[in-house]
Amino acid sequence: MVDHVVWDWNGTLLADVHAVVDASAAGLAAVGVPGGLDLARYRSTFRRPLRDFYTALVGREVGDEEWARMNAVFGEHYRGLEPGLALADGALDALERFAGAGLGQSVVSMLGHDELHATLGRRGLHDWFVRVDGDHHRDGRGKEAALAAHLDVLGLDPARVVLVGDTLDDAAATAAVGSTCVLVAEHSTHHAEDLGAVAPAVPTLPEAVEHVLALRRSAPSSS
């Protein structure tokens, strides 16, 4: 039975994929790579580690100095756009419906921990969540370790948790800890078909809500 939802933030509750593409284009321009980056090219090229992604976009190896400059410009550009970004369509309704169904809710994101709390605070969202964890350490650990630590602190059984996210990393993290997930394609950095190859994937957030509530309703009877 599902009784807790872990939310991803960027690209799931926050509709920021176009800001990510714009910030990436600014980072490329900072090392002399001309424009032409759009969402379709971003999704077709996206991979991890991120340095490999940018190497593919640049068309050659990215040096350490260039990589540092690209990261700095990306961050500056994104932070300038972030306060004006909207929540994904249906985000507040999703929070309300899950709360009304008796589901606990929390957030795990690989955004810096202080940045995550700041962006949630600007939107008045903290009260929806029992815990909010961003990247506390900035030491290269991935979503799997972050999710495992989050569930451990909350004392949750991973089998009773569903993560609503938007990336292949979200699917891999839930598979590793023994939870399930549903992926939302609308604001993802991946193509929908790539998401659907690894986990249940739906076009929009309201459809993800229906998927999660169906999981809750399908819990086996105790009789």
C-alpha positions as CSV (number, residue, x, y, z in Angstrom):
1,M,0.0,0.0,0.0
2,V,1.2,3.5,-0.8
3,D,1.0,5.9,2.0
4,H,3.7,8.5,1.3
5,V,4.7,10.5,-1.8
6,V,8.2,11.8,-2.3
7,W,8.2,14.7,-4.8
8,D,11.1,15.7,-7.0
9,W,11.2,19.5,-7.5
10,N,12.8,20.7,-10.7
11,G,10.8,19.7,-13.7
12,T,8.2,18.0,-11.6
13,L,6.5,20.5,-9.3
14,L,8.4,23.5,-10.8
15,A,8.0,24.0,-14.6
16,D,11.6,25.0,-15.2
17,V,12.7,23.0,-18.2
18,H,12.8,26.0,-20.6
19,A,14.8,28.0,-18.0
20,V,17.3,25.0,-17.9
21,V,17.6,25.1,-21.6
22,D,18.1,28.9,-21.7
23,A,20.7,28.7,-18.9
24,S,22.5,25.9,-20.7
25,A,22.6,28.0,-23.9
26,A,24.1,30.9,-21.9
27,G,26.7,28.5,-20.5
28,L,27.6,27.4,-24.0
29,A,27.8,31.0,-25.3
30,A,30.3,31.7,-22.4
31,V,32.8,29.3,-24.0
32,G,32.2,30.6,-27.6
33,V,29.5,28.1,-28.7
34,P,26.8,29.8,-30.7
35,G,23.1,29.5,-30.0
36,G,20.7,27.0,-31.4
37,L,19.9,25.0,-28.3
38,D,16.2,24.2,-28.0
39,L,14.3,21.7,-26.0
40,A,14.2,19.1,-28.7
41,R,18.0,19.1,-29.1
42,Y,18.5,19.3,-25.3
43,R,16.3,16.2,-24.8
44,S,18.0,14.3,-27.6
45,T,21.5,15.0,-26.3
46,F,21.0,14.9,-22.6
47,R,23.0,12.4,-20.6
48,R,25.0,12.0,-17.4
49,P,27.5,12.8,-16.2
50,L,26.6,16.4,-17.2
51,R,30.1,17.1,-18.4
52,D,29.6,14.4,-21.1
53,F,26.3,16.1,-22.1
54,Y,28.1,19.5,-22.6
55,T,30.9,17.8,-24.4
56,A,28.4,16.4,-26.9
57,L,26.8,19.8,-27.3
58,V,30.2,21.6,-27.8
59,G,31.4,18.9,-30.1
60,R,34.8,18.5,-28.4
61,E,36.3,17.9,-25.0
62,V,35.4,20.6,-22.5
63,G,38.5,21.8,-20.5
64,D,38.4,22.3,-16.7
65,E,38.4,26.1,-17.0
66,E,35.6,26.1,-19.6
67,W,33.6,23.7,-17.5
68,A,33.9,25.9,-14.4
69,R,32.9,29.0,-16.5
70,M,29.9,27.1,-18.0
71,N,28.7,26.0,-14.6
72,A,29.0,29.5,-13.2
73,V,27.2,31.1,-16.1
74,F,24.5,28.5,-16.0
75,G,23.9,29.0,-12.3
76,E,23.8,32.8,-12.6
77,H,21.4,32.7,-15.5
78,Y,19.1,30.1,-13.9
79,R,19.0,31.9,-10.6
80,G,17.9,35.1,-12.4
81,L,15.0,33.3,-14.0
82,E,13.9,31.0,-11.1
83,P,11.9,33.5,-9.0
84,G,9.6,34.1,-12.0
85,L,9.0,30.5,-12.9
86,A,5.5,29.0,-12.5
87,L,4.6,25.8,-10.8
88,A,3.6,23.0,-13.1
89,D,0.0,23.0,-14.1
90,G,-2.0,21.2,-11.4
91,A,0.8,21.3,-8.8
92,L,-1.3,22.9,-6.0
93,D,-4.2,20.6,-6.8
94,A,-1.9,17.6,-6.6
95,L,-0.7,18.6,-3.2
96,E,-4.2,19.1,-2.0
97,R,-5.5,15.9,-3.4
98,F,-2.7,13.8,-1.9
99,A,-3.2,15.5,1.5
100,G,-6.9,14.9,1.3
101,A,-6.3,11.2,0.5
102,G,-4.2,10.9,3.7
103,L,-0.8,10.6,2.0
104,G,2.3,12.0,3.6
105,Q,4.4,14.3,1.3
106,S,8.0,15.3,1.2
107,V,10.6,16.6,-1.2
108,V,14.0,15.2,-2.3
109,S,16.0,17.2,-4.9
110,M,19.6,17.4,-6.0
111,L,19.3,21.1,-6.0
112,G,21.4,22.7,-3.3
113,H,19.7,22.3,0.1
114,D,19.6,26.0,0.9
115,E,18.5,26.9,-2.7
116,L,15.7,24.3,-2.5
117,H,14.3,25.8,0.8
118,A,14.6,29.3,-0.7
119,T,12.6,28.4,-3.8
120,L,9.9,26.6,-1.9
121,G,9.7,29.5,0.5
122,R,9.2,32.0,-2.3
123,R,6.2,30.0,-3.3
124,G,4.8,29.4,0.3
125,L,5.0,25.6,-0.1
126,H,6.8,24.4,3.0
127,D,3.7,23.5,5.0
128,W,2.7,20.8,2.6
129,F,5.8,18.7,3.4
130,V,6.9,16.7,6.4
131,R,10.5,17.0,5.2
132,V,12.5,18.8,2.5
133,D,15.9,17.6,1.5
134,G,18.1,19.1,-1.1
135,D,21.8,18.3,-1.8
136,H,23.2,18.8,1.7
137,H,26.8,17.8,0.8
138,R,27.7,18.8,-2.8
139,D,30.0,15.8,-2.9
140,G,28.7,14.1,-6.0
141,R,26.3,11.6,-4.4
142,G,23.4,10.8,-6.5
143,K,19.6,10.6,-6.2
144,E,19.7,7.0,-5.0
145,A,21.8,7.9,-1.9
146,A,19.7,11.0,-1.2
147,L,16.4,9.1,-1.4
148,A,17.7,6.3,0.8
149,A,18.8,8.8,3.5
150,H,15.6,10.7,3.2
151,L,13.4,7.6,3.8
152,D,15.7,6.5,6.6
153,V,15.3,9.8,8.5
154,L,11.6,9.6,8.1
155,G,11.4,6.0,9.1
156,L,9.4,5.1,6.0
157,D,9.1,1.6,4.5
158,P,10.3,2.1,0.9
159,A,7.7,-0.3,-0.4
160,R,5.0,2.0,0.8
161,V,6.5,5.1,-1.0
162,V,5.9,6.4,-4.5
163,L,8.2,9.1,-5.9
164,V,6.8,11.5,-8.5
165,G,9.6,12.7,-10.7
166,D,10.7,13.5,-14.2
167,T,14.1,11.8,-14.9
168,L,15.8,8.5,-15.5
169,D,17.7,9.2,-12.2
170,D,14.4,9.2,-10.3
171,A,13.4,5.8,-11.7
172,A,16.9,4.4,-10.9
173,A,16.8,5.7,-7.4
174,T,13.4,4.2,-6.6
175,A,14.4,0.9,-8.1
176,A,17.5,0.8,-5.9
177,V,15.7,1.5,-2.7
178,G,12.6,-0.6,-3.4
179,S,10.1,2.1,-3.9
180,T,8.0,2.8,-7.0
181,C,7.7,5.9,-9.1
182,V,5.7,7.7,-11.8
183,L,7.5,10.0,-14.2
184,V,6.0,13.2,-15.6
185,A,7.1,14.0,-19.2
186,E,5.8,17.6,-19.6
187,H,8.8,19.5,-18.1
188,S,11.4,16.7,-18.2
189,T,14.8,17.0,-19.8
190,H,14.2,13.5,-21.3
191,H,11.9,12.4,-24.2
192,A,8.7,10.8,-23.0
193,E,9.6,7.5,-24.7
194,D,12.8,7.3,-22.8
195,L,11.0,7.8,-19.5
196,G,8.4,5.2,-20.4
197,A,11.1,2.6,-21.1
198,V,12.1,2.6,-17.4
199,A,9.0,3.4,-15.4
200,P,5.3,4.3,-15.7
201,A,5.4,7.7,-17.4
202,V,2.5,10.1,-18.1
203,P,2.3,13.4,-20.0
204,T,1.1,15.7,-17.2
205,L,1.1,16.1,-13.5
206,P,-2.7,15.6,-13.1
207,E,-2.3,12.3,-14.8
208,A,0.5,11.4,-12.3
209,V,-1.9,12.2,-9.5
210,E,-4.5,9.8,-10.9
211,H,-1.8,7.1,-11.2
212,V,-0.7,7.5,-7.6
213,L,-4.3,7.5,-6.3
214,A,-5.0,4.4,-8.3
215,L,-2.1,2.7,-6.6
216,R,-3.5,3.6,-3.2
217,R,-7.0,2.3,-4.1
218,S,-5.5,-0.9,-5.4
219,A,-4.0,-1.9,-2.1
220,P,-4.8,-5.5,-1.3
221,S,-7.6,-6.2,1.2
222,S,-6.6,-7.4,4.7
223,S,-9.3,-10.0,4.7
